[in-house]
Amino acid sequence: MLPRGRNLAIRRRTLRQKSKIENDHIDLETSKSLELFIAEVEAFESLGNEKKDHLRELDLLVLDTSIRETTVGSIRGHTLDNKREIFKEIKKCGFKYYVIEAFNTETRVGDVFVKSLNDAGEDLSGAFAFSECWDVVKNKIPQEEPIPVGMRKCLQFGVPNVIIEVDLCFYKVDYGRFDEGKICELLKKRLQWIKKNLSKDSLTFVNLRDFSDAMASYPQRVWKVVNFLSSLPAGDRILGIMIEDLGKYDKDHLGGWTKALRSEMKRCGWEDGHLLVHVHEQWGLVQGNVLEMLAMGGTGIWAGICSEGAALGHADSCTTILNLIRLGNTKVLNNGINCQYLREAAINVTKIVTTEKPFERQPVYGERATDMVFGFVFDQINNSEIETDSASLSGGRIPDFDLSKFLGVKSELRITTMASPEMILLKLRSEFGDEPQFTIDIAGAMKDQIIKNLTAGRKEEYTSKSGLAMLFDQSGGHVTAKIAEIINATAENKPHIDFLIEEVKKLWKMYDEADGTADDTLTFENFYNGFMAPYFGCYRCEDSQAGLRVIDLDYDGCIEWTEFRYFLIWAGREYPSVKNMKELLDKTFRNGIIPAMLDELSKME
């Protein structure tokens, strides 16, 4: 995250002044070219300012679809307990409105779930369910009867609010004979049925399910339906219109179409009607497309808290909302949504649905989403004296936003070739506490060692506690017993590695009992005989003694199991594909203990 700079107007003035000074040293033709260049920079920077300002002022409406969206096409469907757990998460998020099911003729898990909520006396005043506008199509003509099963189940289960699904270019319908006028007539009857049979206070959305394709090929159909809904008498108007895209169209089309819909709603006097947007992933553009649609007139989103959903997923509400906050939107912080909890909820729902954590590089709520990677950025943050001024949000500028600070989570310092010595030093202290060995010099040596290891063909990581400690050990430091204890207490290995470490422990016990006392401690000689002999020629030679000193972290002349286990944990994390105990020990000695031993010998020399 870069420090906040001056506002855009000051930056432009500075650029012009600097250019004028430089112009004294260039010819007239070059000067004119530079002026044109600066003018174009200013023109293009101003293009998105109006959109950013709109997003900052947007009072976003969220219709949560986590219970429904995350089960669509999922490899593992929802169990009853899954739905209960997701329901708890969306309540913690503070979402006022949520989709509870898409009813059809089947008895789905959702039917049982809704019944259980009724039995428990749950307040369903904010619950919505999807329902088709028509269930039956005969001779390519949608039929008024029977009443769609989705609406009838809303009545049966006491779900007061409905989302009516409408298709405007479905291949099974002859729109020449069943035109948009007849669609509107049927919609009117459905709305009347809802008011009469569910509640006069029922909230209704109409979802234009094939919105994008209809706009691309039959925009007049979309206009007719939008015009009809927008022109209803004030007492008959619904809550709003929903539109969706399957990831097929670009943001310019989606933004333009959204603008056209919103303008038509306003022309008809439907200023307070909502226009909710929903976009599926396909080409990696999903969040940008949603923000474009919101900037061009969308008033809210219908989405799940995490991106799990049909095909490649969709634009999740967690990422969209935090993007609005990043842009400077404060209204979303004050409309009842627990914005600080969104990331945790997205992680939890992903686990519930997939049984796994989110992809580690998932924006916003992936494990690495809050990592600090670049050393130069770290230095700027820690050395910056630039303060935020009141004008820093003007001119469409995106304010600096610290996701970790906002969410109250620890920002992981990722140790790579891009890390500065200052980052490495802070990482050491944050993971293992204060230690006299932790100096800027040892941190610099660790940065150099990373390059040496890569040059030698060793592709390892240094962000985990075990990886960082091993790098420290190889770079002139000495891993203390305290560091080893921290690693032993917090290490998480794959079950396969834990099994192999247990196999090593069995061998360890055999040598531990050789002296008549099973105390998890081996003499140097027993440890050499049991584990070091394949890698060192003799027990008393200098190399072997140096290797033993590397492992003896507390310098007591013996090797404790916790001291040796630290090296095994490191090897298992760095080389998780080892097949057996022999391979694990081989990686432990060849890539862990021996390089650290060579460092020990160089210090002795």
Legacy VTK file of the C-alpha trace (Angstrom):
# vtk DataFile Version 3.0
C-alpha trace
ASCII
DATASET POLYDATA
POINTS 605 float
0.000 0.000 0.000
1.556 3.310 -1.088
1.372 6.349 1.215
-1.281 8.936 0.516
-0.050 11.633 -1.867
-1.205 15.107 -2.705
-4.516 15.579 -4.365
-4.874 15.398 -8.114
-5.058 19.149 -8.732
-1.793 19.810 -6.866
-0.105 16.954 -8.714
-1.178 18.347 -12.070
0.088 21.828 -11.192
3.404 20.386 -10.067
3.651 18.385 -13.288
3.030 21.488 -15.378
5.571 23.547 -13.420
8.181 20.849 -13.739
7.443 20.519 -17.437
7.839 24.293 -17.892
11.277 24.211 -16.267
12.310 21.266 -18.413
10.956 23.036 -21.478
13.701 25.639 -21.146
16.129 22.946 -22.219
14.211 21.525 -25.197
13.149 22.880 -28.564
9.743 24.365 -29.347
8.452 21.329 -31.267
9.289 18.981 -28.407
7.699 21.377 -25.931
4.395 21.335 -27.836
4.472 17.530 -27.943
4.980 17.409 -24.180
2.069 19.791 -23.588
-0.191 17.592 -25.718
0.952 14.560 -23.766
0.159 16.216 -20.421
-3.232 17.356 -21.732
-4.099 13.769 -22.702
-2.988 12.490 -19.304
-5.365 14.959 -17.632
-8.223 14.148 -20.015
-8.053 10.410 -19.501
-7.598 10.700 -15.741
-10.861 12.617 -15.540
-12.889 10.035 -17.481
-13.705 7.840 -14.504
-14.056 10.559 -11.880
-17.844 10.794 -12.148
-18.172 7.014 -11.783
-15.929 6.928 -8.713
-17.862 9.761 -7.107
-21.120 7.866 -7.744
-19.730 4.696 -6.166
-18.636 6.648 -3.105
-22.145 7.984 -2.599
-23.989 4.747 -3.442
-26.337 3.514 -0.719
-25.912 -0.146 -1.634
-28.751 -2.652 -1.227
-27.599 -6.247 -0.742
-29.793 -9.255 -1.419
-27.726 -12.137 -0.082
-27.879 -15.389 -2.053
-25.324 -17.445 -0.091
-27.810 -20.180 0.815
-28.856 -20.613 -2.814
-25.973 -19.439 -5.019
-23.239 -21.566 -3.463
-25.065 -24.836 -4.141
-25.734 -24.190 -7.853
-23.643 -26.672 -9.813
-21.373 -27.319 -6.823
-19.395 -30.546 -6.661
-20.637 -31.103 -3.127
-24.251 -30.128 -2.561
-25.642 -28.592 0.638
-26.707 -30.774 3.515
-29.329 -29.531 5.943
-26.596 -28.636 8.435
-24.727 -26.726 5.706
-27.739 -24.502 5.114
-28.148 -23.895 8.824
-24.500 -22.908 9.159
-24.642 -20.566 6.147
-27.818 -18.988 7.526
-25.964 -18.204 10.771
-23.153 -16.576 8.802
-25.399 -14.260 6.803
-27.182 -13.226 10.003
-23.806 -12.339 11.517
-23.099 -10.233 8.415
-26.249 -8.233 9.099
-27.852 -8.669 5.668
-31.486 -7.559 5.839
-32.652 -9.467 2.750
-31.637 -12.962 1.690
-32.680 -15.677 -0.742
-33.687 -18.808 1.074
-34.495 -21.166 -1.837
-35.423 -21.542 -5.493
-38.516 -23.709 -5.204
-39.548 -26.196 -7.884
-41.516 -29.433 -8.098
-38.775 -31.407 -6.319
-38.565 -31.682 -2.550
-35.150 -30.178 -2.097
-33.030 -29.868 1.023
-34.114 -26.230 0.988
-37.757 -27.256 1.513
-36.797 -29.182 4.641
-34.602 -26.305 5.775
-37.355 -23.699 5.455
-39.754 -25.966 7.335
-37.222 -26.318 10.135
-36.953 -22.529 10.358
-40.713 -22.278 10.621
-40.774 -24.925 13.343
-38.137 -22.936 15.245
-40.175 -19.733 14.956
-37.537 -17.985 12.842
-38.409 -14.512 11.548
-38.573 -14.827 7.741
-39.672 -11.271 6.984
-36.449 -10.684 5.028
-36.539 -14.014 3.161
-37.018 -14.249 -0.617
-37.561 -17.277 -2.843
-37.185 -17.602 -6.608
-40.245 -18.545 -8.640
-40.792 -18.906 -12.371
-43.240 -16.525 -13.997
-44.665 -19.552 -15.789
-44.086 -23.251 -15.242
-45.818 -24.674 -18.304
-45.159 -23.921 -21.985
-47.531 -25.469 -24.563
-46.925 -25.090 -28.280
-44.308 -22.468 -27.392
-46.857 -20.389 -25.466
-46.386 -19.892 -21.674
-49.516 -20.848 -19.724
-51.194 -18.794 -17.021
-52.267 -21.943 -15.180
-51.194 -23.514 -13.013
-49.827 -20.913 -10.615
-46.054 -21.510 -10.547
-44.958 -23.975 -7.897
-42.446 -21.481 -6.528
-45.240 -19.096 -5.539
-47.363 -21.887 -4.130
-44.468 -23.088 -1.967
-43.894 -19.545 -0.735
-47.483 -19.688 0.504
-46.970 -23.163 1.941
-43.773 -22.314 3.842
-44.592 -18.762 4.805
-41.918 -17.083 2.677
-43.388 -13.598 2.143
-41.158 -12.242 -0.622
-40.751 -13.441 -4.205
-38.285 -13.076 -7.062
-40.150 -13.697 -10.322
-37.935 -15.153 -13.050
-38.629 -13.873 -16.574
-36.962 -14.987 -19.826
-37.091 -12.671 -22.840
-35.327 -14.826 -25.421
-35.897 -18.433 -24.342
-35.797 -20.776 -27.320
-38.902 -22.704 -26.181
-41.104 -19.586 -26.369
-42.507 -18.063 -29.571
-42.210 -14.355 -28.824
-44.043 -13.546 -32.020
-47.236 -15.003 -30.551
-46.375 -14.428 -26.878
-44.875 -10.967 -27.157
-43.606 -8.589 -24.485
-47.102 -7.138 -24.052
-48.448 -10.536 -23.043
-45.442 -11.060 -20.753
-46.405 -7.846 -18.950
-50.032 -8.970 -18.684
-48.963 -12.237 -17.079
-46.563 -10.400 -14.775
-49.412 -8.194 -13.591
-51.506 -11.240 -12.705
-48.605 -12.810 -10.815
-48.103 -9.620 -8.802
-51.797 -9.508 -7.956
-51.688 -13.150 -6.813
-48.740 -12.429 -4.519
-50.470 -9.455 -2.869
-53.693 -11.412 -2.417
-52.275 -14.745 -1.237
-48.970 -13.976 0.486
-49.267 -10.482 1.898
-50.193 -6.989 0.805
-46.758 -6.025 2.163
-44.888 -8.668 0.195
-41.701 -7.471 -1.464
-41.129 -8.520 -5.051
-38.286 -8.385 -7.531
-38.516 -9.287 -11.202
-35.329 -10.935 -12.435
-34.572 -10.575 -16.153
-32.720 -13.858 -16.234
-31.400 -13.594 -19.790
-30.902 -9.843 -19.583
-27.599 -9.628 -21.488
-28.616 -11.755 -24.467
-31.974 -9.983 -24.626
-30.312 -6.557 -24.644
-27.901 -7.675 -27.337
-30.615 -9.046 -29.643
-34.065 -7.853 -28.503
-33.683 -4.600 -26.529
-37.296 -3.620 -27.287
-38.506 -6.535 -25.166
-36.405 -5.381 -22.228
-37.652 -1.804 -22.658
-41.284 -2.909 -22.646
-40.979 -4.903 -19.418
-38.948 -2.195 -17.674
-41.365 0.497 -18.853
-44.338 -1.545 -17.620
-42.857 -2.171 -14.171
-41.700 1.439 -13.836
-45.135 2.785 -14.778
-47.159 0.806 -12.230
-49.209 2.923 -9.821
-47.248 3.840 -6.701
-49.237 1.405 -4.532
-48.603 -1.515 -6.901
-44.911 -1.026 -7.529
-42.470 -3.757 -6.668
-39.175 -3.395 -4.791
-37.079 -3.467 -7.936
-35.631 -5.191 -10.990
-32.778 -7.699 -10.994
-30.449 -8.289 -13.931
-27.655 -10.790 -14.460
-24.882 -11.634 -16.889
-23.173 -14.988 -17.314
-19.753 -13.423 -17.894
-20.263 -13.205 -21.628
-20.317 -9.434 -22.244
-17.769 -6.693 -21.541
-18.155 -3.859 -19.057
-18.892 -1.223 -21.695
-21.972 -3.116 -22.880
-23.055 -4.024 -19.353
-22.531 -0.490 -18.079
-24.375 1.046 -21.030
-27.297 -1.334 -20.723
-27.547 -0.692 -16.988
-27.558 3.046 -17.618
-30.362 2.646 -20.166
-32.515 0.672 -17.714
-31.944 3.105 -14.885
-32.761 6.079 -17.110
-36.026 4.479 -18.219
-37.005 3.834 -14.606
-36.397 7.506 -13.786
-38.257 8.763 -16.843
-41.298 6.849 -15.641
-40.997 8.402 -12.186
-39.718 5.258 -10.441
-36.866 7.034 -8.662
-36.853 4.747 -5.621
-37.012 1.497 -7.594
-33.991 -0.723 -7.088
-31.842 -2.171 -9.850
-29.776 -5.076 -8.533
-26.933 -6.580 -10.569
-25.344 -10.028 -10.595
-22.418 -11.190 -12.749
-20.911 -14.641 -13.198
-17.216 -15.226 -13.676
-15.785 -16.355 -16.986
-12.784 -14.275 -18.063
-11.466 -12.744 -14.841
-13.400 -9.476 -15.276
-16.234 -10.111 -12.866
-15.602 -7.541 -10.105
-14.739 -4.804 -12.580
-17.972 -5.510 -14.458
-20.084 -5.312 -11.297
-18.507 -2.017 -10.236
-19.116 -0.626 -13.730
-22.787 -1.588 -13.566
-23.133 -0.025 -10.128
-21.393 3.124 -11.324
-23.808 3.343 -14.275
-27.023 3.107 -12.294
-27.227 -0.152 -10.349
-28.423 0.404 -6.795
-27.361 -2.907 -5.323
-26.185 -6.481 -5.794
-27.657 -9.918 -5.427
-24.799 -12.244 -4.610
-23.377 -14.776 -2.201
-20.853 -13.764 0.434
-18.153 -15.844 -1.303
-17.574 -16.487 -4.993
-18.639 -20.156 -4.983
-21.384 -20.768 -7.531
-22.214 -22.143 -10.953
-19.385 -22.536 -13.480
-16.422 -20.417 -12.273
-18.439 -18.596 -9.635
-19.711 -15.035 -9.450
-18.924 -11.549 -8.121
-19.225 -12.133 -4.380
-20.603 -9.482 -2.050
-17.581 -9.567 0.265
-15.213 -8.384 -2.476
-17.684 -5.894 -3.977
-18.502 -4.249 -0.654
-14.874 -3.956 0.414
-14.058 -2.440 -2.969
-16.686 0.239 -2.337
-15.181 0.907 1.081
-11.737 1.091 -0.534
-13.097 3.753 -2.890
-14.252 5.802 0.094
-17.901 4.741 0.415
-19.020 5.296 4.024
-22.741 4.639 3.591
-22.191 0.898 3.353
-20.561 1.076 6.800
-23.709 2.545 8.324
-26.540 0.510 6.788
-26.496 -2.382 9.236
-23.948 -4.588 7.457
-21.110 -5.886 9.645
-18.404 -5.045 7.110
-15.532 -6.129 9.366
-17.002 -9.635 9.501
-17.493 -10.121 5.749
-14.066 -11.636 5.110
-14.438 -14.170 7.911
-17.917 -15.073 6.697
-16.638 -15.568 3.130
-13.939 -17.913 4.435
-16.399 -19.836 6.613
-19.016 -20.261 3.874
-16.345 -21.434 1.419
-15.297 -24.106 3.924
-18.920 -25.124 4.507
-19.578 -25.487 0.785
-16.299 -26.994 -0.461
-14.873 -28.503 2.767
-11.678 -26.558 1.986
-10.261 -23.091 2.589
-10.618 -20.479 -0.176
-7.919 -20.452 -2.852
-4.958 -18.813 -1.120
-4.672 -16.067 -3.763
-8.406 -15.304 -3.764
-8.687 -11.495 -3.589
-9.792 -10.058 -0.231
-10.488 -13.297 1.639
-7.775 -15.680 0.429
-5.048 -16.596 2.921
-2.489 -14.487 1.047
-4.808 -11.561 0.283
-3.352 -9.431 3.091
0.298 -10.392 2.602
2.938 -7.682 2.511
5.254 -8.642 -0.360
7.365 -5.728 -1.572
10.204 -4.394 0.524
10.150 -0.950 -1.063
6.448 -0.544 -0.209
7.158 -1.599 3.366
9.921 1.012 3.607
7.647 3.732 2.261
4.912 2.914 4.761
7.268 2.951 7.704
9.213 6.040 6.655
6.400 8.153 5.192
5.613 11.507 6.764
2.935 12.370 4.210
-0.437 12.980 5.825
-3.877 12.608 4.313
-5.521 15.909 3.466
-9.222 16.595 3.011
-8.729 17.080 -0.719
-7.161 13.674 -1.255
-10.507 12.142 -2.248
-11.259 14.790 -4.838
-10.827 14.438 -8.560
-11.798 10.779 -8.573
-8.689 9.682 -6.705
-8.894 6.246 -5.078
-7.873 6.619 -1.418
-5.232 4.332 0.039
-6.863 1.489 1.942
-5.259 -0.973 4.322
-7.387 -4.127 4.151
-5.606 -5.749 7.101
-6.115 -2.728 9.336
-9.777 -2.384 8.352
-10.519 -6.050 9.037
-8.403 -6.189 12.172
-6.290 -9.078 10.889
-2.534 -9.519 10.902
-0.843 -8.692 7.612
1.484 -11.548 6.747
4.983 -10.435 5.794
5.817 -12.743 2.896
9.547 -13.380 2.709
10.720 -13.611 -0.893
13.471 -12.115 -3.039
11.391 -8.907 -3.009
11.549 -8.566 0.779
13.855 -5.945 2.261
16.138 -6.688 5.256
13.828 -4.483 7.326
10.872 -6.707 6.426
12.827 -9.842 7.282
13.883 -8.383 10.635
10.308 -7.452 11.506
9.157 -10.927 10.451
11.702 -12.568 12.762
10.615 -10.473 15.714
6.892 -10.870 15.042
7.165 -14.663 14.807
9.706 -15.418 17.534
9.827 -12.350 19.786
12.871 -10.363 20.851
16.180 -12.126 20.401
19.671 -10.511 20.502
20.612 -12.362 17.307
17.876 -10.595 15.348
19.748 -7.704 13.767
19.618 -5.887 10.448
22.893 -7.590 9.521
21.507 -11.107 9.979
18.385 -10.052 8.056
20.575 -8.868 5.183
22.468 -12.178 5.241
19.128 -14.015 5.102
18.114 -12.059 2.003
21.424 -13.025 0.367
20.927 -16.664 1.386
17.587 -16.796 -0.425
19.391 -15.999 -3.691
22.113 -18.543 -2.933
19.536 -21.274 -2.329
17.699 -20.489 -5.564
20.975 -20.453 -7.492
21.745 -23.873 -6.035
18.375 -25.153 -7.273
16.632 -25.153 -3.866
13.047 -23.990 -4.335
11.911 -23.374 -0.758
9.662 -20.967 1.117
10.612 -18.704 4.019
7.299 -17.246 5.185
6.256 -20.081 7.510
7.827 -20.221 10.960
9.806 -23.343 10.099
10.983 -21.956 6.747
12.008 -18.630 8.302
13.873 -20.327 11.147
15.803 -22.584 8.771
16.799 -19.601 6.634
17.962 -17.831 9.793
19.994 -20.894 10.788
21.625 -21.122 7.350
22.532 -17.433 7.335
24.698 -17.208 10.430
22.048 -17.387 13.135
21.476 -20.095 15.708
17.985 -21.489 16.230
17.297 -21.432 19.950
15.247 -23.879 21.959
12.549 -21.198 22.306
12.268 -20.865 18.513
12.011 -24.639 18.157
9.275 -24.767 20.795
7.240 -22.123 18.936
7.527 -24.100 15.698
6.628 -27.382 17.373
3.560 -25.810 18.968
2.180 -24.152 15.854
3.266 -26.337 12.939
0.555 -27.769 10.688
1.591 -30.638 8.441
-0.235 -32.827 6.015
-1.412 -36.101 7.597
1.106 -37.977 5.443
4.002 -35.977 6.927
2.689 -36.390 10.472
2.623 -40.131 9.858
6.248 -40.139 8.658
7.365 -38.065 11.654
5.702 -40.648 13.892
7.673 -43.357 12.088
10.875 -41.429 12.866
9.715 -41.167 16.491
9.459 -44.973 16.707
13.083 -45.271 15.587
14.008 -42.523 18.029
12.392 -44.424 20.934
14.523 -47.473 20.201
17.736 -45.480 20.687
16.222 -43.481 23.547
15.661 -46.650 25.545
19.190 -47.890 24.858
20.539 -46.104 27.930
17.786 -47.494 30.151
15.890 -44.188 30.457
13.131 -43.150 28.068
13.320 -39.360 28.443
13.001 -38.167 24.818
16.720 -37.331 24.883
19.615 -38.942 23.002
23.314 -38.658 23.637
25.353 -37.343 20.729
26.676 -40.853 20.096
23.251 -42.507 20.062
21.869 -39.808 17.794
24.813 -40.248 15.434
24.329 -44.019 15.317
20.587 -43.762 14.801
20.316 -40.931 12.307
23.554 -39.212 11.250
25.752 -42.135 10.215
24.507 -42.289 6.564
25.583 -38.655 6.029
28.757 -38.274 8.107
31.826 -40.528 7.916
32.691 -40.783 11.607
31.290 -39.769 14.936
34.328 -37.851 16.193
35.240 -35.932 13.008
34.804 -32.178 12.922
31.868 -32.257 10.442
29.845 -34.592 12.650
30.499 -32.529 15.749
29.458 -29.350 13.888
26.265 -31.059 12.742
25.480 -32.143 16.289
26.003 -28.587 17.555
23.513 -27.337 14.952
20.843 -29.697 16.283
21.673 -29.143 19.960
19.714 -25.915 20.198
20.099 -25.425 23.978
23.800 -26.450 24.088
23.270 -29.109 26.775
25.342 -31.809 25.045
22.276 -33.912 24.140
19.645 -33.958 21.407
16.032 -33.619 22.569
13.177 -34.891 20.404
11.717 -31.392 20.119
15.060 -30.149 18.730
15.181 -32.821 16.036
11.440 -32.621 15.328
11.837 -28.966 14.347
14.068 -30.034 11.433
11.625 -32.805 10.469
8.720 -30.342 10.446
10.698 -28.039 8.200
11.576 -30.836 5.751
7.970 -32.061 5.661
6.680 -28.594 4.877
9.257 -27.839 2.217
9.115 -31.274 0.566
5.595 -32.616 1.151
5.876 -35.152 -1.679
8.414 -37.361 0.161
7.202 -40.928 -0.019
8.656 -42.540 3.099
10.649 -42.016 6.277
13.985 -42.474 4.491
13.216 -39.659 2.048
12.065 -37.387 4.877
15.313 -37.955 6.775
17.306 -37.472 3.593
15.736 -34.036 2.964
16.174 -33.165 6.647
19.909 -33.770 6.610
20.911 -32.858 3.061
18.858 -29.658 2.724
18.445 -28.634 6.357
21.072 -29.792 8.802
24.106 -29.996 6.506
23.738 -26.449 5.037
23.288 -25.120 8.585
26.324 -27.151 9.651
28.450 -25.570 6.893
27.410 -22.172 8.213
28.489 -23.307 11.697
31.902 -24.353 10.354
32.391 -21.039 8.545
31.713 -19.174 11.799
34.261 -21.344 13.602
36.873 -20.540 10.967
LINES 1 606
605 0 1 2 3 4 5 6 7 8 9 10 11 12 13 14 15 16 17 18 19 20 21 22 23 24 25 26 27 28 29 30 31 32 33 34 35 36 37 38 39 40 41 42 43 44 45 46 47 48 49 50 51 52 53 54 55 56 57 58 59 60 61 62 63 64 65 66 67 68 69 70 71 72 73 74 75 76 77 78 79 80 81 82 83 84 85 86 87 88 89 90 91 92 93 94 95 96 97 98 99 100 101 102 103 104 105 106 107 108 109 110 111 112 113 114 115 116 117 118 119 120 121 122 123 124 125 126 127 128 129 130 131 132 133 134 135 136 137 138 139 140 141 142 143 144 145 146 147 148 149 150 151 152 153 154 155 156 157 158 159 160 161 162 163 164 165 166 167 168 169 170 171 172 173 174 175 176 177 178 179 180 181 182 183 184 185 186 187 188 189 190 191 192 193 194 195 196 197 198 199 200 201 202 203 204 205 206 207 208 209 210 211 212 213 214 215 216 217 218 219 220 221 222 223 224 225 226 227 228 229 230 231 232 233 234 235 236 237 238 239 240 241 242 243 244 245 246 247 248 249 250 251 252 253 254 255 256 257 258 259 260 261 262 263 264 265 266 267 268 269 270 271 272 273 274 275 276 277 278 279 280 281 282 283 284 285 286 287 288 289 290 291 292 293 294 295 296 297 298 299 300 301 302 303 304 305 306 307 308 309 310 311 312 313 314 315 316 317 318 319 320 321 322 323 324 325 326 327 328 329 330 331 332 333 334 335 336 337 338 339 340 341 342 343 344 345 346 347 348 349 350 351 352 353 354 355 356 357 358 359 360 361 362 363 364 365 366 367 368 369 370 371 372 373 374 375 376 377 378 379 380 381 382 383 384 385 386 387 388 389 390 391 392 393 394 395 396 397 398 399 400 401 402 403 404 405 406 407 408 409 410 411 412 413 414 415 416 417 418 419 420 421 422 423 424 425 426 427 428 429 430 431 432 433 434 435 436 437 438 439 440 441 442 443 444 445 446 447 448 449 450 451 452 453 454 455 456 457 458 459 460 461 462 463 464 465 466 467 468 469 470 471 472 473 474 475 476 477 478 479 480 481 482 483 484 485 486 487 488 489 490 491 492 493 494 495 496 497 498 499 500 501 502 503 504 505 506 507 508 509 510 511 512 513 514 515 516 517 518 519 520 521 522 523 524 525 526 527 528 529 530 531 532 533 534 535 536 537 538 539 540 541 542 543 544 545 546 547 548 549 550 551 552 553 554 555 556 557 558 559 560 561 562 563 564 565 566 567 568 569 570 571 572 573 574 575 576 577 578 579 580 581 582 583 584 585 586 587 588 589 590 591 592 593 594 595 596 597 598 599 600 601 602 603 604
